Amino acid sequence: MDDQRPSTAPAVQTVAWMSTGEAADILGLRTRTLYRLIDEGQLPAYRFGRVIRLKRHEVDAFVESCRITPGSLEHLYPDGSDLQVRREPITSSTPASDT
């Protein structure tokens, strides 16, 4: 007879660990910049002996926390003139031939 009791052991969550090189590649940063973010406390990391690892979901959360809010970059174009792109009609530099 099979015992069909539910398991009382807690479910084990697997953590996706990343090396600093992998995290830097995903973020498009140099490892030196990644170390600075870790040291400043902006990005959580874990040291296992001499090895530093990051959790994938924490790197993803860091990316989301860096999202730019629309309208928050107005200081980069204070006069607004940079927003207007001048579009001129494209004209051919070679005359059309009558054949």
SEFIZA-3560 file (N, C-alpha, C; in Angstrom, 3 decimals):
REM SEFIZA-3560
<numar><xx>0.831</xx><yy>-1.160</yy><zz>0.000</zz><atom>N</atom></numar>
<numar><xx>0.000</xx><yy>0.000</yy><zz>0.000</zz><atom>CA</atom></numar>
<numar><xx>0.892</xx><yy>1.245</yy><zz>0.000</zz><atom>C</atom></numar>
<numar><xx>0.654</xx><yy>2.185</yy><zz>-0.924</zz><atom>N</atom></numar>
<numar><xx>1.438</xx><yy>3.413</yy><zz>-1.020</zz><atom>CA</atom></numar>
<numar><xx>0.914</xx><yy>4.450</yy><zz>-0.043</zz><atom>C</atom></numar>
<numar><xx>1.815</xx><yy>5.110</yy><zz>0.611</zz><atom>N</atom></numar>
<numar><xx>1.447</xx><yy>6.173</yy><zz>1.543</zz><atom>CA</atom></numar>
<numar><xx>1.341</xx><yy>7.471</yy><zz>0.749</zz><atom>C</atom></numar>
<numar><xx>0.184</xx><yy>8.098</yy><zz>0.662</zz><atom>N</atom></numar>
<numar><xx>-0.064</xx><yy>9.287</yy><zz>-0.140</zz><atom>CA</atom></numar>
<numar><xx>-0.157</xx><yy>10.551</yy><zz>0.715</zz><atom>C</atom></numar>
<numar><xx>0.532</xx><yy>10.581</yy><zz>1.851</zz><atom>N</atom></numar>
<numar><xx>0.510</xx><yy>11.765</yy><zz>2.704</zz><atom>CA</atom></numar>
<numar><xx>1.309</xx><yy>12.891</yy><zz>2.040</zz><atom>C</atom></numar>
<numar><xx>0.845</xx><yy>14.125</yy><zz>2.210</zz><atom>N</atom></numar>
<numar><xx>1.620</xx><yy>15.247</yy><zz>1.653</zz><atom>CA</atom></numar>
<numar><xx>2.948</xx><yy>15.388</yy><zz>2.376</zz><atom>C</atom></numar>
<numar><xx>3.928</xx><yy>15.818</yy><zz>1.644</zz><atom>N</atom></numar>
<numar><xx>5.265</xx><yy>16.000</yy><zz>2.206</zz><atom>CA</atom></numar>
<numar><xx>5.261</xx><yy>17.163</yy><zz>3.187</zz><atom>C</atom></numar>
<numar><xx>5.901</xx><yy>16.981</yy><zz>4.314</zz><atom>N</atom></numar>
<numar><xx>6.007</xx><yy>18.053</yy><zz>5.311</zz><atom>CA</atom></numar>
<numar><xx>7.321</xx><yy>18.805</yy><zz>5.177</zz><atom>C</atom></numar>
<numar><xx>8.198</xx><yy>18.341</yy><zz>4.300</zz><atom>N</atom></numar>
<numar><xx>9.475</xx><yy>19.019</yy><zz>4.091</zz><atom>CA</atom></numar>
<numar><xx>9.231</xx><yy>20.310</yy><zz>3.309</zz><atom>C</atom></numar>
<numar><xx>9.893</xx><yy>21.400</yy><zz>3.684</zz><atom>N</atom></numar>
<numar><xx>9.708</xx><yy>22.657</yy><zz>2.952</zz><atom>CA</atom></numar>
<numar><xx>10.244</xx><yy>22.536</yy><zz>1.529</zz><atom>C</atom></numar>
<numar><xx>9.582</xx><yy>23.231</yy><zz>0.621</zz><atom>N</atom></numar>
<numar><xx>10.025</xx><yy>23.231</yy><zz>-0.769</zz><atom>CA</atom></numar>
<numar><xx>11.366</xx><yy>23.966</yy><zz>-0.860</zz><atom>C</atom></numar>
<numar><xx>12.288</xx><yy>23.401</yy><zz>-1.551</zz><atom>N</atom></numar>
<numar><xx>13.610</xx><yy>23.996</yy><zz>-1.705</zz><atom>CA</atom></numar>
<numar><xx>13.594</xx><yy>24.893</yy><zz>-2.933</zz><atom>C</atom></numar>
<numar><xx>13.898</xx><yy>26.151</yy><zz>-2.717</zz><atom>N</atom></numar>
<numar><xx>13.979</xx><yy>27.072</yy><zz>-3.839</zz><atom>CA</atom></numar>
<numar><xx>15.402</xx><yy>27.070</yy><zz>-4.364</zz><atom>C</atom></numar>
<numar><xx>15.523</xx><yy>26.920</yy><zz>-5.646</zz><atom>N</atom></numar>
<numar><xx>16.857</xx><yy>26.979</yy><zz>-6.234</zz><atom>CA</atom></numar>
<numar><xx>17.162</xx><yy>28.428</yy><zz>-6.589</zz><atom>C</atom></numar>
<numar><xx>18.336</xx><yy>28.840</yy><zz>-6.264</zz><atom>N</atom></numar>
<numar><xx>18.781</xx><yy>30.200</yy><zz>-6.550</zz><atom>CA</atom></numar>
<numar><xx>19.672</xx><yy>30.153</yy><zz>-7.771</zz><atom>C</atom></numar>
<numar><xx>19.403</xx><yy>31.031</yy><zz>-8.708</zz><atom>N</atom></numar>
<numar><xx>20.253</xx><yy>31.144</yy><zz>-9.889</zz><atom>CA</atom></numar>
<numar><xx>21.390</xx><yy>32.114</yy><zz>-9.552</zz><atom>C</atom></numar>
<numar><xx>22.585</xx><yy>31.557</yy><zz>-9.341</zz><atom>N</atom></numar>
<numar><xx>23.739</xx><yy>32.368</yy><zz>-8.999</zz><atom>CA</atom></numar>
<numar><xx>24.456</xx><yy>32.811</yy><zz>-10.265</zz><atom>C</atom></numar>
<numar><xx>25.066</xx><yy>33.981</yy><zz>-10.203</zz><atom>N</atom></numar>
<numar><xx>25.824</xx><yy>34.521</yy><zz>-11.329</zz><atom>CA</atom></numar>
<numar><xx>27.200</xx><yy>34.945</yy><zz>-10.835</zz><atom>C</atom></numar>
<numar><xx>28.169</xx><yy>34.802</yy><zz>-11.709</zz><atom>N</atom></numar>
<numar><xx>29.492</xx><yy>35.340</yy><zz>-11.396</zz><atom>CA</atom></numar>
<numar><xx>29.473</xx><yy>36.844</yy><zz>-11.658</zz><atom>C</atom></numar>
<numar><xx>30.493</xx><yy>37.531</yy><zz>-11.177</zz><atom>N</atom></numar>
<numar><xx>30.563</xx><yy>38.969</yy><zz>-11.426</zz><atom>CA</atom></numar>
<numar><xx>30.732</xx><yy>39.269</yy><zz>-12.910</zz><atom>C</atom></numar>
<numar><xx>31.433</xx><yy>38.394</yy><zz>-13.614</zz><atom>N</atom></numar>
<numar><xx>31.597</xx><yy>38.586</yy><zz>-15.056</zz><atom>CA</atom></numar>
<numar><xx>30.280</xx><yy>38.459</yy><zz>-15.797</zz><atom>C</atom></numar>
<numar><xx>29.479</xx><yy>37.457</yy><zz>-15.414</zz><atom>N</atom></numar>
<numar><xx>28.169</xx><yy>37.276</yy><zz>-16.050</zz><atom>CA</atom></numar>
<numar><xx>27.259</xx><yy>38.462</yy><zz>-15.763</zz><atom>C</atom></numar>
<numar><xx>27.252</xx><yy>38.916</yy><zz>-14.510</zz><atom>N</atom></numar>
<numar><xx>26.405</xx><yy>40.056</yy><zz>-14.137</zz><atom>CA</atom></numar>
<numar><xx>26.846</xx><yy>41.316</yy><zz>-14.874</zz><atom>C</atom></numar>
<numar><xx>28.146</xx><yy>41.532</yy><zz>-14.967</zz><atom>N</atom></numar>
<numar><xx>28.658</xx><yy>42.708</yy><zz>-15.674</zz><atom>CA</atom></numar>
<numar><xx>28.256</xx><yy>42.665</yy><zz>-17.147</zz><atom>C</atom></numar>
<numar><xx>28.329</xx><yy>41.493</yy><zz>-17.755</zz><atom>N</atom></numar>
<numar><xx>27.922</xx><yy>41.354</yy><zz>-19.157</zz><atom>CA</atom></numar>
<numar><xx>26.446</xx><yy>41.664</yy><zz>-19.337</zz><atom>C</atom></numar>
<numar><xx>25.614</xx><yy>41.149</yy><zz>-18.451</zz><atom>N</atom></numar>
<numar><xx>24.176</xx><yy>41.390</yy><zz>-18.558</zz><atom>CA</atom></numar>
<numar><xx>23.856</xx><yy>42.867</yy><zz>-18.396</zz><atom>C</atom></numar>
<numar><xx>24.545</xx><yy>43.524</yy><zz>-17.475</zz><atom>N</atom></numar>
<numar><xx>24.303</xx><yy>44.942</yy><zz>-17.224</zz><atom>CA</atom></numar>
<numar><xx>25.016</xx><yy>45.844</yy><zz>-18.220</zz><atom>C</atom></numar>
<numar><xx>25.916</xx><yy>45.287</yy><zz>-18.996</zz><atom>N</atom></numar>
<numar><xx>26.660</xx><yy>46.097</yy><zz>-19.954</zz><atom>CA</atom></numar>
<numar><xx>27.688</xx><yy>46.988</yy><zz>-19.276</zz><atom>C</atom></numar>
<numar><xx>28.254</xx><yy>46.483</yy><zz>-18.179</zz><atom>N</atom></numar>
<numar><xx>29.230</xx><yy>47.237</yy><zz>-17.401</zz><atom>CA</atom></numar>
<numar><xx>30.566</xx><yy>46.512</yy><zz>-17.379</zz><atom>C</atom></numar>
<numar><xx>31.592</xx><yy>47.223</yy><zz>-16.979</zz><atom>N</atom></numar>
<numar><xx>32.864</xx><yy>46.571</yy><zz>-16.688</zz><atom>CA</atom></numar>
<numar><xx>32.787</xx><yy>46.023</yy><zz>-15.279</zz><atom>C</atom></numar>
<numar><xx>33.576</xx><yy>44.995</yy><zz>-14.999</zz><atom>N</atom></numar>
<numar><xx>33.521</xx><yy>44.396</yy><zz>-13.666</zz><atom>CA</atom></numar>
<numar><xx>33.928</xx><yy>45.406</yy><zz>-12.590</zz><atom>C</atom></numar>
<numar><xx>34.803</xx><yy>46.317</yy><zz>-12.913</zz><atom>N</atom></numar>
<numar><xx>35.215</xx><yy>47.343</yy><zz>-11.950</zz><atom>CA</atom></numar>
<numar><xx>34.021</xx><yy>48.197</yy><zz>-11.529</zz><atom>C</atom></numar>
<numar><xx>33.172</xx><yy>48.561</yy><zz>-12.490</zz><atom>N</atom></numar>
<numar><xx>31.962</xx><yy>49.338</yy><zz>-12.183</zz><atom>CA</atom></numar>
<numar><xx>30.994</xx><yy>48.502</yy><zz>-11.362</zz><atom>C</atom></numar>
<numar><xx>30.886</xx><yy>47.209</yy><zz>-11.688</zz><atom>N</atom></numar>
<numar><xx>30.026</xx><yy>46.313</yy><zz>-10.929</zz><atom>CA</atom></numar>
<numar><xx>30.495</xx><yy>46.236</yy><zz>-9.471</zz><atom>C</atom></numar>
<numar><xx>31.788</xx><yy>46.112</yy><zz>-9.253</zz><atom>N</atom></numar>
<numar><xx>32.328</xx><yy>46.077</yy><zz>-7.893</zz><atom>CA</atom></numar>
<numar><xx>32.005</xx><yy>47.373</yy><zz>-7.139</zz><atom>C</atom></numar>
<numar><xx>32.047</xx><yy>48.514</yy><zz>-7.835</zz><atom>N</atom></numar>
<numar><xx>31.716</xx><yy>49.787</yy><zz>-7.195</zz><atom>CA</atom></numar>
<numar><xx>30.249</xx><yy>49.800</yy><zz>-6.771</zz><atom>C</atom></numar>
<numar><xx>29.347</xx><yy>49.319</yy><zz>-7.635</zz><atom>N</atom></numar>
<numar><xx>27.924</xx><yy>49.258</yy><zz>-7.297</zz><atom>CA</atom></numar>
<numar><xx>27.690</xx><yy>48.347</yy><zz>-6.088</zz><atom>C</atom></numar>
<numar><xx>28.419</xx><yy>47.244</yy><zz>-6.050</zz><atom>N</atom></numar>
<numar><xx>28.312</xx><yy>46.318</yy><zz>-4.915</zz><atom>CA</atom></numar>
<numar><xx>28.826</xx><yy>46.992</yy><zz>-3.649</zz><atom>C</atom></numar>
<numar><xx>29.984</xx><yy>47.635</yy><zz>-3.731</zz><atom>N</atom></numar>
<numar><xx>30.600</xx><yy>48.271</yy><zz>-2.572</zz><atom>CA</atom></numar>
<numar><xx>29.752</xx><yy>49.418</yy><zz>-2.037</zz><atom>C</atom></numar>
<numar><xx>29.054</xx><yy>50.143</yy><zz>-2.930</zz><atom>N</atom></numar>
<numar><xx>28.187</xx><yy>51.249</yy><zz>-2.517</zz><atom>CA</atom></numar>
<numar><xx>26.848</xx><yy>50.755</yy><zz>-1.978</zz><atom>C</atom></numar>
<numar><xx>26.581</xx><yy>49.451</yy><zz>-2.073</zz><atom>N</atom></numar>
<numar><xx>25.336</xx><yy>48.907</yy><zz>-1.560</zz><atom>CA</atom></numar>
<numar><xx>24.168</xx><yy>49.000</yy><zz>-2.524</zz><atom>C</atom></numar>
<numar><xx>24.428</xx><yy>49.387</yy><zz>-3.765</zz><atom>N</atom></numar>
<numar><xx>23.354</xx><yy>49.496</yy><zz>-4.749</zz><atom>CA</atom></numar>
<numar><xx>22.931</xx><yy>48.140</yy><zz>-5.302</zz><atom>C</atom></numar>
<numar><xx>23.846</xx><yy>47.186</yy><zz>-5.257</zz><atom>N</atom></numar>
<numar><xx>23.606</xx><yy>45.864</yy><zz>-5.804</zz><atom>CA</atom></numar>
<numar><xx>24.072</xx><yy>44.822</yy><zz>-4.793</zz><atom>C</atom></numar>
<numar><xx>23.161</xx><yy>43.970</yy><zz>-4.302</zz><atom>N</atom></numar>
<numar><xx>23.574</xx><yy>42.972</yy><zz>-3.312</zz><atom>CA</atom></numar>
<numar><xx>24.441</xx><yy>41.881</yy><zz>-3.932</zz><atom>C</atom></numar>
<numar><xx>25.424</xx><yy>41.441</yy><zz>-3.192</zz><atom>N</atom></numar>
<numar><xx>26.309</xx><yy>40.369</yy><zz>-3.646</zz><atom>CA</atom></numar>
<numar><xx>26.731</xx><yy>39.560</yy><zz>-2.425</zz><atom>C</atom></numar>
<numar><xx>27.282</xx><yy>38.379</yy><zz>-2.684</zz><atom>N</atom></numar>
<numar><xx>27.622</xx><yy>37.437</yy><zz>-1.631</zz><atom>CA</atom></numar>
<numar><xx>29.033</xx><yy>36.908</yy><zz>-1.861</zz><atom>C</atom></numar>
<numar><xx>29.813</xx><yy>36.841</yy><zz>-0.778</zz><atom>N</atom></numar>
<numar><xx>31.184</xx><yy>36.347</yy><zz>-0.877</zz><atom>CA</atom></numar>
<numar><xx>31.236</xx><yy>34.951</yy><zz>-0.281</zz><atom>C</atom></numar>
<numar><xx>31.743</xx><yy>34.026</yy><zz>-1.060</zz><atom>N</atom></numar>
<numar><xx>31.970</xx><yy>32.656</yy><zz>-0.620</zz><atom>CA</atom></numar>
<numar><xx>33.464</xx><yy>32.412</yy><zz>-0.730</zz><atom>C</atom></numar>
<numar><xx>34.173</xx><yy>32.623</yy><zz>0.354</zz><atom>N</atom></numar>
<numar><xx>35.633</xx><yy>32.549</yy><zz>0.291</zz><atom>CA</atom></numar>
<numar><xx>36.147</xx><yy>33.726</yy><zz>-0.518</zz><atom>C</atom></numar>
<numar><xx>36.830</xx><yy>33.426</yy><zz>-1.608</zz><atom>N</atom></numar>
<numar><xx>37.352</xx><yy>34.485</yy><zz>-2.480</zz><atom>CA</atom></numar>
<numar><xx>36.444</xx><yy>34.777</yy><zz>-3.660</zz><atom>C</atom></numar>
<numar><xx>35.341</xx><yy>34.055</yy><zz>-3.738</zz><atom>N</atom></numar>
<numar><xx>34.438</xx><yy>34.168</yy><zz>-4.883</zz><atom>CA</atom></numar>
<numar><xx>33.253</xx><yy>35.060</yy><zz>-4.529</zz><atom>C</atom></numar>
<numar><xx>32.913</xx><yy>35.978</yy><zz>-5.409</zz><atom>N</atom></numar>
<numar><xx>31.737</xx><yy>36.841</yy><zz>-5.236</zz><atom>CA</atom></numar>
<numar><xx>30.673</xx><yy>36.385</yy><zz>-6.224</zz><atom>C</atom></numar>
<numar><xx>29.462</xx><yy>36.194</yy><zz>-5.715</zz><atom>N</atom></numar>
<numar><xx>28.338</xx><yy>35.763</yy><zz>-6.557</zz><atom>CA</atom></numar>
<numar><xx>27.154</xx><yy>36.693</yy><zz>-6.334</zz><atom>C</atom></numar>
<numar><xx>26.300</xx><yy>36.769</yy><zz>-7.352</zz><atom>N</atom></numar>
<numar><xx>25.088</xx><yy>37.571</yy><zz>-7.287</zz><atom>CA</atom></numar>
<numar><xx>23.900</xx><yy>36.693</yy><zz>-7.631</zz><atom>C</atom></numar>
<numar><xx>22.764</xx><yy>37.007</yy><zz>-7.042</zz><atom>N</atom></numar>
<numar><xx>21.542</xx><yy>36.275</yy><zz>-7.351</zz><atom>CA</atom></numar>
<numar><xx>20.889</xx><yy>36.905</yy><zz>-8.581</zz><atom>C</atom></numar>
<numar><xx>20.497</xx><yy>36.062</yy><zz>-9.513</zz><atom>N</atom></numar>
<numar><xx>19.930</xx><yy>36.541</yy><zz>-10.775</zz><atom>CA</atom></numar>
<numar><xx>18.714</xx><yy>37.441</yy><zz>-10.538</zz><atom>C</atom></numar>
<numar><xx>17.822</xx><yy>37.040</yy><zz>-9.634</zz><atom>N</atom></numar>
<numar><xx>16.615</xx><yy>37.845</yy><zz>-9.430</zz><atom>CA</atom></numar>
<numar><xx>16.939</xx><yy>39.202</yy><zz>-8.799</zz><atom>C</atom></numar>
<numar><xx>18.035</xx><yy>39.294</yy><zz>-8.047</zz><atom>N</atom></numar>
<numar><xx>18.429</xx><yy>40.584</yy><zz>-7.479</zz><atom>CA</atom></numar>
<numar><xx>19.062</xx><yy>41.484</yy><zz>-8.534</zz><atom>C</atom></numar>
<numar><xx>19.767</xx><yy>40.894</yy><zz>-9.487</zz><atom>N</atom></numar>
<numar><xx>20.300</xx><yy>41.674</yy><zz>-10.607</zz><atom>CA</atom></numar>
<numar><xx>19.141</xx><yy>42.199</yy><zz>-11.445</zz><atom>C</atom></numar>
<numar><xx>18.134</xx><yy>41.345</yy><zz>-11.703</zz><atom>N</atom></numar>
<numar><xx>16.953</xx><yy>41.774</yy><zz>-12.460</zz><atom>CA</atom></numar>
<numar><xx>16.216</xx><yy>42.897</yy><zz>-11.725</zz><atom>C</atom></numar>
<numar><xx>16.101</xx><yy>42.786</yy><zz>-10.399</zz><atom>N</atom></numar>
<numar><xx>15.445</xx><yy>43.826</yy><zz>-9.608</zz><atom>CA</atom></numar>
<numar><xx>16.231</xx><yy>45.132</yy><zz>-9.671</zz><atom>C</atom></numar>
<numar><xx>17.558</xx><yy>45.035</yy><zz>-9.685</zz><atom>N</atom></numar>
<numar><xx>18.393</xx><yy>46.230</yy><zz>-9.806</zz><atom>CA</atom></numar>
<numar><xx>18.142</xx><yy>46.920</yy><zz>-11.140</zz><atom>C</atom></numar>
<numar><xx>18.041</xx><yy>46.133</yy><zz>-12.190</zz><atom>N</atom></numar>
<numar><xx>17.769</xx><yy>46.699</yy><zz>-13.520</zz><atom>CA</atom></numar>
<numar><xx>16.443</xx><yy>47.449</yy><zz>-13.495</zz><atom>C</atom></numar>
<numar><xx>15.421</xx><yy>46.839</yy><zz>-12.931</zz><atom>N</atom></numar>
<numar><xx>14.106</xx><yy>47.487</yy><zz>-12.871</zz><atom>CA</atom></numar>
<numar><xx>14.142</xx><yy>48.757</yy><zz>-12.023</zz><atom>C</atom></numar>
<numar><xx>14.956</xx><yy>48.777</yy><zz>-10.977</zz><atom>N</atom></numar>
<numar><xx>15.039</xx><yy>49.966</yy><zz>-10.125</zz><atom>CA</atom></numar>
<numar><xx>15.721</xx><yy>51.129</yy><zz>-10.845</zz><atom>C</atom></numar>
<numar><xx>16.425</xx><yy>50.837</yy><zz>-11.916</zz><atom>N</atom></numar>
<numar><xx>17.120</xx><yy>51.872</yy><zz>-12.671</zz><atom>CA</atom></numar>
<numar><xx>16.282</xx><yy>52.423</yy><zz>-13.820</zz><atom>C</atom></numar>
<numar><xx>15.052</xx><yy>51.960</yy><zz>-13.928</zz><atom>N</atom></numar>
<numar><xx>14.174</xx><yy>52.417</yy><zz>-15.016</zz><atom>CA</atom></numar>
<numar><xx>13.948</xx><yy>53.916</yy><zz>-14.908</zz><atom>C</atom></numar>
<numar><xx>14.015</xx><yy>54.597</yy><zz>-16.040</zz><atom>N</atom></numar>
<numar><xx>13.836</xx><yy>56.045</yy><zz>-16.085</zz><atom>CA</atom></numar>
<numar><xx>12.348</xx><yy>56.353</yy><zz>-16.164</zz><atom>C</atom></numar>
<numar><xx>11.892</xx><yy>57.249</yy><zz>-15.303</zz><atom>N</atom></numar>
<numar><xx>10.508</xx><yy>57.681</yy><zz>-15.318</zz><atom>CA</atom></numar>
<numar><xx>10.325</xx><yy>58.667</yy><zz>-16.463</zz><atom>C</atom></numar>
<numar><xx>9.318</xx><yy>58.467</yy><zz>-17.301</zz><atom>N</atom></numar>
<numar><xx>9.089</xx><yy>59.420</yy><zz>-18.397</zz><atom>CA</atom></numar>
<numar><xx>8.931</xx><yy>60.842</yy><zz>-17.858</zz><atom>C</atom></numar>
<numar><xx>9.577</xx><yy>61.769</yy><zz>-18.533</zz><atom>N</atom></numar>
<numar><xx>9.518</xx><yy>63.173</yy><zz>-18.135</zz><atom>CA</atom></numar>
<numar><xx>10.575</xx><yy>63.584</yy><zz>-17.134</zz><atom>C</atom></numar>
<numar><xx>11.425</xx><yy>62.644</yy><zz>-16.712</zz><atom>N</atom></numar>
<numar><xx>12.430</xx><yy>62.988</yy><zz>-15.702</zz><atom>CA</atom></numar>
<numar><xx>13.754</xx><yy>63.436</yy><zz>-16.314</zz><atom>C</atom></numar>
<numar><xx>13.840</xx><yy>63.499</yy><zz>-17.603</zz><atom>N</atom></numar>
<numar><xx>15.103</xx><yy>63.888</yy><zz>-18.251</zz><atom>CA</atom></numar>
<numar><xx>15.040</xx><yy>65.293</yy><zz>-18.853</zz><atom>C</atom></numar>
<numar><xx>14.055</xx><yy>66.088</yy><zz>-18.424</zz><atom>N</atom></numar>
<numar><xx>13.904</xx><yy>67.423</yy><zz>-18.990</zz><atom>CA</atom></numar>
<numar><xx>15.138</xx><yy>68.290</yy><zz>-18.773</zz><atom>C</atom></numar>
<numar><xx>15.892</xx><yy>68.005</yy><zz>-17.722</zz><atom>N</atom></numar>
<numar><xx>17.095</xx><yy>68.791</yy><zz>-17.448</zz><atom>CA</atom></numar>
<numar><xx>18.153</xx><yy>68.611</yy><zz>-18.538</zz><atom>C</atom></numar>
<numar><xx>18.004</xx><yy>67.593</yy><zz>-19.357</zz><atom>N</atom></numar>
<numar><xx>18.986</xx><yy>67.359</yy><zz>-20.423</zz><atom>CA</atom></numar>
<numar><xx>18.686</xx><yy>68.182</yy><zz>-21.672</zz><atom>C</atom></numar>
<numar><xx>17.470</xx><yy>68.697</yy><zz>-21.782</zz><atom>N</atom></numar>
<numar><xx>17.108</xx><yy>69.530</yy><zz>-22.918</zz><atom>CA</atom></numar>
<numar><xx>16.249</xx><yy>70.695</yy><zz>-22.420</zz><atom>C</atom></numar>
<numar><xx>16.867</xx><yy>71.632</yy><zz>-21.655</zz><atom>N</atom></numar>
<numar><xx>16.097</xx><yy>72.677</yy><zz>-20.980</zz><atom>CA</atom></numar>
<numar><xx>15.336</xx><yy>73.627</yy><zz>-21.898</zz><atom>C</atom></numar>
<numar><xx>15.845</xx><yy>73.933</yy><zz>-23.081</zz><atom>N</atom></numar>
<numar><xx>15.138</xx><yy>74.885</yy><zz>-23.941</zz><atom>CA</atom></numar>
<numar><xx>14.105</xx><yy>74.204</yy><zz>-24.833</zz><atom>C</atom></numar>
<numar><xx>14.129</xx><yy>72.906</yy><zz>-24.917</zz><atom>N</atom></numar>
<numar><xx>13.140</xx><yy>72.177</yy><zz>-25.702</zz><atom>CA</atom></numar>
<numar><xx>13.420</xx><yy>72.174</yy><zz>-27.188</zz><atom>C</atom></numar>
<numar><xx>14.412</xx><yy>72.917</yy><zz>-27.628</zz><atom>N</atom></numar>
<numar><xx>14.676</xx><yy>72.989</yy><zz>-29.061</zz><atom>CA</atom></numar>
<numar><xx>15.245</xx><yy>71.685</yy><zz>-29.609</zz><atom>C</atom></numar>
<numar><xx>15.848</xx><yy>70.880</yy><zz>-28.731</zz><atom>N</atom></numar>
<numar><xx>16.409</xx><yy>69.615</yy><zz>-29.192</zz><atom>CA</atom></numar>
<numar><xx>15.336</xx><yy>68.595</yy><zz>-29.524</zz><atom>C</atom></numar>
<numar><xx>14.124</xx><yy>68.841</yy><zz>-29.066</zz><atom>N</atom></numar>
<numar><xx>13.051</xx><yy>67.887</yy><zz>-29.323</zz><atom>CA</atom></numar>
<numar><xx>12.524</xx><yy>67.975</yy><zz>-30.742</zz><atom>C</atom></numar>
<numar><xx>12.671</xx><yy>69.153</yy><zz>-31.342</zz><atom>N</atom></numar>
<numar><xx>12.155</xx><yy>69.334</yy><zz>-32.686</zz><atom>CA</atom></numar>
<numar><xx>13.215</xx><yy>68.916</yy><zz>-33.694</zz><atom>C</atom></numar>
<numar><xx>12.910</xx><yy>67.887</yy><zz>-34.423</zz><atom>N</atom></numar>
<numar><xx>13.839</xx><yy>67.400</yy><zz>-35.438</zz><atom>CA</atom></numar>
<numar><xx>13.410</xx><yy>67.994</yy><zz>-36.769</zz><atom>C</atom></numar>
<numar><xx>14.343</xx><yy>68.652</yy><zz>-37.414</zz><atom>N</atom></numar>
<numar><xx>14.037</xx><yy>69.249</yy><zz>-38.712</zz><atom>CA</atom></numar>
<numar><xx>14.102</xx><yy>68.180</yy><zz>-39.786</zz><atom>C</atom></numar>
<numar><xx>13.033</xx><yy>68.083</yy><zz>-40.504</zz><atom>N</atom></numar>
<numar><xx>12.985</xx><yy>67.102</yy><zz>-41.581</zz><atom>CA</atom></numar>
<numar><xx>12.841</xx><yy>67.837</yy><zz>-42.900</zz><atom>C</atom></numar>
<numar><xx>13.788</xx><yy>67.616</yy><zz>-43.759</zz><atom>N</atom></numar>
<numar><xx>13.744</xx><yy>68.228</yy><zz>-45.082</zz><atom>CA</atom></numar>
<numar><xx>13.430</xx><yy>67.144</yy><zz>-46.094</zz><atom>C</atom></numar>
<numar><xx>12.743</xx><yy>67.506</yy><zz>-47.150</zz><atom>N</atom></numar>
<numar><xx>12.424</xx><yy>66.490</yy><zz>-48.163</zz><atom>CA</atom></numar>
<numar><xx>13.699</xx><yy>65.952</yy><zz>-48.804</zz><atom>C</atom></numar>
<numar><xx>13.694</xx><yy>64.680</yy><zz>-49.076</zz><atom>N</atom></numar>
<numar><xx>14.834</xx><yy>64.048</yy><zz>-49.715</zz><atom>CA</atom></numar>
<numar><xx>14.746</xx><yy>64.312</yy><zz>-51.212</zz><atom>C</atom></numar>
<numar><xx>15.813</xx><yy>64.863</yy><zz>-51.751</zz><atom>N</atom></numar>
<numar><xx>15.855</xx><yy>65.126</yy><zz>-53.193</zz><atom>CA</atom></numar>
<numar><xx>16.965</xx><yy>64.304</yy><zz>-53.797</zz><atom>C</atom></numar>
<numar><xx>16.727</xx><yy>63.884</yy><zz>-54.986</zz><atom>N</atom></numar>
<numar><xx>17.730</xx><yy>63.064</yy><zz>-55.665</zz><atom>CA</atom></numar>
<numar><xx>18.838</xx><yy>63.953</yy><zz>-56.182</zz><atom>C</atom></numar>
<numar><xx>20.077</xx><yy>63.515</yy><zz>-56.015</zz><atom>N</atom></numar>
<numar><xx>21.206</xx><yy>64.303</yy><zz>-56.480</zz><atom>CA</atom></numar>
<numar><xx>21.508</xx><yy>64.027</yy><zz>-57.955</zz><atom>C</atom></numar>
<numar><xx>20.889</xx><yy>63.005</yy><zz>-58.515</zz><atom>N</atom></numar>
<numar><xx>21.098</xx><yy>62.705</yy><zz>-59.934</zz><atom>CA</atom></numar>
<numar><xx>19.811</xx><yy>63.022</yy><zz>-60.680</zz><atom>C</atom></numar>
<numar><xx>19.926</xx><yy>63.704</yy><zz>-61.804</zz><atom>N</atom></numar>
<numar><xx>18.721</xx><yy>64.041</yy><zz>-62.554</zz><atom>CA</atom></numar>
<numar><xx>18.067</xx><yy>62.781</yy><zz>-63.136</zz><atom>C</atom></numar>
<numar><xx>16.766</xx><yy>62.825</yy><zz>-63.203</zz><atom>N</atom></numar>
<numar><xx>16.042</xx><yy>61.694</yy><zz>-63.772</zz><atom>CA</atom></numar>
<numar><xx>16.249</xx><yy>61.705</yy><zz>-65.271</zz><atom>C</atom></numar>
<numar><xx>16.479</xx><yy>60.566</yy><zz>-65.852</zz><atom>N</atom></numar>
<numar><xx>16.706</xx><yy>60.493</yy><zz>-67.293</zz><atom>CA</atom></numar>
<numar><xx>15.419</xx><yy>60.085</yy><zz>-67.985</zz><atom>C</atom></numar>
<numar><xx>15.174</xx><yy>60.689</yy><zz>-69.135</zz><atom>N</atom></numar>
<numar><xx>14.001</xx><yy>60.351</yy><zz>-69.926</zz><atom>CA</atom></numar>
<numar><xx>14.393</xx><yy>59.248</yy><zz>-70.900</zz><atom>C</atom></numar>
<numar><xx>13.799</xx><yy>58.102</yy><zz>-70.717</zz><atom>N</atom></numar>
<numar><xx>14.102</xx><yy>57.000</yy><zz>-71.655</zz><atom>CA</atom></numar>
<numar><xx>12.876</xx><yy>56.516</yy><zz>-72.313</zz><atom>C</atom></numar>
//
